[in-house]
Amino acid sequence: MNKKNWQIPITIVLVFLGVLLSAQFQTQARVLSDLSMQKTEDLIAMVRNLSDKRMQLERELRETQTKLRDLRNSTSDEQNIKNNLLAELNRLKLINGAVEVKGPGLRITFYDNSPILYVDIVSMINELWAAGAEAIAVNNVRINVHSSFFYTETENDMFITLNHQPLSYPITITAIGDPNTLEKGLTLPGGIIDNLALFGAFPILERKEEIIVPAVETPPVFIEAEIAKKP
Amino acid sequence: MWLPLLGLLFGAIIGSAISFEIPVVYVKYMSVAVLASLDSVFGGIKAVLEDTFDGSVLLTGFFTNALLAALLAYLGDRLGVDLYMAAVFAFGVRLFQNLAAIRHYLLDRHIKNYKERLEK
C-alpha cells in the first residue's frame, strides 16, 4: 500500500469536508435559532407563555393607569378645592379690608376748617357705599365694619375722630368704584354736596384713574363670637 | 495517519474563520451535499482499508457526489418531489454500510494481529 498515494487525496477531501462541516454547523445553529425552523409544540408553548405574559402586563398596565387616573383626579379635586378656597379667601380679604386694594375711584378732600361734623363724614361714606364704592379709606385709614366716627373736643378745638384717632385736615376720603357713579351719587341735586354747601363746606371731588386703599391696620378679632349655626 | 486528521482540523478552522452565510433557503441542499461528502470520505477510507483506493476516484466522487446531491435536492424541490429525502436515504444507508465495512476490516485486522501474536 502506497501510503503517500492515499494520504494526499484524503487530506484534500478532508480539508473540504472540514470547511463544509463547519459551515453547515454554523448555518444549522442559525437555522435552529430561527423561529420558522422550530418545533410547532415549542412554538405553541412559546406563544402561550408570551401571551400569558402579555396579558399579565396588560392587566398591570390597566391597574397602573387606573391608579394614575385616581391619583390625578384626587389631586385635581384637591387643586380645585384649594383654588376655590383661595379665591374665596381673597374675596373675603377684599371685603374685610385685609389687603391693600387699588382701582379707579374718587377722591374727596375737605380743606382746612371746613365746617363739618363727624356725621357729615359718615353720611358721605354711606352715600359712597350706596353709590357702589368697593373700598373706602379716610385719611388713608381703611373703613371696615369696625370703623367708628366720633368727635373729641379740646379746650379750643374740636376734632372728628376715626377709630378714636383725631383726623387732621385736609380730610381725604378715597373710594374705589366707578368714578362717574360715585361722583353722581354725591352731586345729585339735593344730595350730600348740596347739603354741605348749605353749611358752607365745599369738598373737592377728583376722579382718579388709580386709587390705592390701604389694608386695615388691625383686623377685627373675634373671641367671644362664634358661628351660631353651621351652614 | 495524522495528516488527514490535521487536514480536517485545518478545514474546520478555515470554515469557521470564513464563517459562511448560507441563505436559510439553501441550507437543505447544503446538508445533503455535506452528507454526500461524508459518504465519499468514508468510502475512501474503506477503499484504503480494502487496498482498492484510487485518489482520482475519491476526489471526483467527493465533488460530484456533493454537487449532484445538492442539485438533485434542488431539482426535487422544483418538481415537487422530495428527492432530498431520497438523497438523504441513499447517502445515509451508504454511510452506514461504509462505516460497518470499516469496522469489519479494522476488527478483522485486529483479530488477525491478535491471533498472529498468539501463535508466536
HADDOCK unambig.tbl for C-alpha pairs under 7 A between the chains (distance, minus, plus):
assign (segid A and resid 1 and name CA) (segid B and resid 51 and name CA) 6.76 0.50 0.50
assign (segid A and resid 6 and name CA) (segid B and resid 48 and name CA) 6.82 0.50 0.50
assign (segid A and resid 6 and name CA) (segid B and resid 53 and name CA) 6.78 0.50 0.50
assign (segid A and resid 6 and name CA) (segid B and resid 55 and name CA) 6.31 0.50 0.50
assign (segid A and resid 7 and name CA) (segid B and resid 3 and name CA) 6.99 0.50 0.50
assign (segid A and resid 7 and name CA) (segid B and resid 4 and name CA) 6.52 0.50 0.50
assign (segid A and resid 9 and name CA) (segid B and resid 55 and name CA) 5.30 0.50 0.50
assign (segid A and resid 9 and name CA) (segid B and resid 59 and name CA) 6.62 0.50 0.50
assign (segid A and resid 10 and name CA) (segid B and resid 4 and name CA) 6.07 0.50 0.50
assign (segid A and resid 11 and name CA) (segid B and resid 3 and name CA) 6.45 0.50 0.50
assign (segid A and resid 11 and name CA) (segid B and resid 4 and name CA) 4.16 0.50 0.50
assign (segid A and resid 11 and name CA) (segid B and resid 7 and name CA) 5.19 0.50 0.50
assign (segid A and resid 12 and name CA) (segid B and resid 7 and name CA) 6.96 0.50 0.50
assign (segid A and resid 13 and name CA) (segid B and resid 59 and name CA) 6.65 0.50 0.50
assign (segid A and resid 14 and name CA) (segid B and resid 4 and name CA) 6.35 0.50 0.50
assign (segid A and resid 14 and name CA) (segid B and resid 7 and name CA) 5.76 0.50 0.50
assign (segid A and resid 14 and name CA) (segid B and resid 8 and name CA) 4.76 0.50 0.50
assign (segid A and resid 15 and name CA) (segid B and resid 7 and name CA) 4.81 0.50 0.50
assign (segid A and resid 15 and name CA) (segid B and resid 8 and name CA) 4.80 0.50 0.50
assign (segid A and resid 15 and name CA) (segid B and resid 10 and name CA) 6.31 0.50 0.50
assign (segid A and resid 15 and name CA) (segid B and resid 11 and name CA) 4.13 0.50 0.50
assign (segid A and resid 16 and name CA) (segid B and resid 11 and name CA) 6.01 0.50 0.50
assign (segid A and resid 17 and name CA) (segid B and resid 8 and name CA) 6.81 0.50 0.50
assign (segid A and resid 17 and name CA) (segid B and resid 11 and name CA) 6.92 0.50 0.50
assign (segid A and resid 17 and name CA) (segid B and resid 37 and name CA) 6.61 0.50 0.50
assign (segid A and resid 18 and name CA) (segid B and resid 8 and name CA) 4.89 0.50 0.50
assign (segid A and resid 18 and name CA) (segid B and resid 9 and name CA) 6.57 0.50 0.50
assign (segid A and resid 18 and name CA) (segid B and resid 11 and name CA) 4.18 0.50 0.50
assign (segid A and resid 18 and name CA) (segid B and resid 12 and name CA) 4.16 0.50 0.50
assign (segid A and resid 18 and name CA) (segid B and resid 15 and name CA) 6.87 0.50 0.50
assign (segid A and resid 19 and name CA) (segid B and resid 11 and name CA) 4.65 0.50 0.50
assign (segid A and resid 19 and name CA) (segid B and resid 12 and name CA) 4.96 0.50 0.50
assign (segid A and resid 19 and name CA) (segid B and resid 14 and name CA) 6.18 0.50 0.50
assign (segid A and resid 19 and name CA) (segid B and resid 15 and name CA) 4.15 0.50 0.50
assign (segid A and resid 20 and name CA) (segid B and resid 15 and name CA) 6.88 0.50 0.50
assign (segid A and resid 20 and name CA) (segid B and resid 34 and name CA) 6.34 0.50 0.50
assign (segid A and resid 21 and name CA) (segid B and resid 12 and name CA) 6.93 0.50 0.50
assign (segid A and resid 21 and name CA) (segid B and resid 34 and name CA) 6.68 0.50 0.50
assign (segid A and resid 22 and name CA) (segid B and resid 12 and name CA) 5.37 0.50 0.50
assign (segid A and resid 22 and name CA) (segid B and resid 15 and name CA) 5.31 0.50 0.50
assign (segid A and resid 22 and name CA) (segid B and resid 16 and name CA) 5.81 0.50 0.50
assign (segid A and resid 23 and name CA) (segid B and resid 15 and name CA) 5.65 0.50 0.50
assign (segid A and resid 23 and name CA) (segid B and resid 16 and name CA) 6.69 0.50 0.50
assign (segid A and resid 23 and name CA) (segid B and resid 19 and name CA) 6.44 0.50 0.50
assign (segid A and resid 23 and name CA) (segid B and resid 20 and name CA) 5.59 0.50 0.50
assign (segid A and resid 24 and name CA) (segid B and resid 31 and name CA) 6.73 0.50 0.50
assign (segid A and resid 27 and name CA) (segid B and resid 22 and name CA) 6.53 0.50 0.50
assign (segid A and resid 31 and name CA) (segid B and resid 24 and name CA) 6.64 0.50 0.50
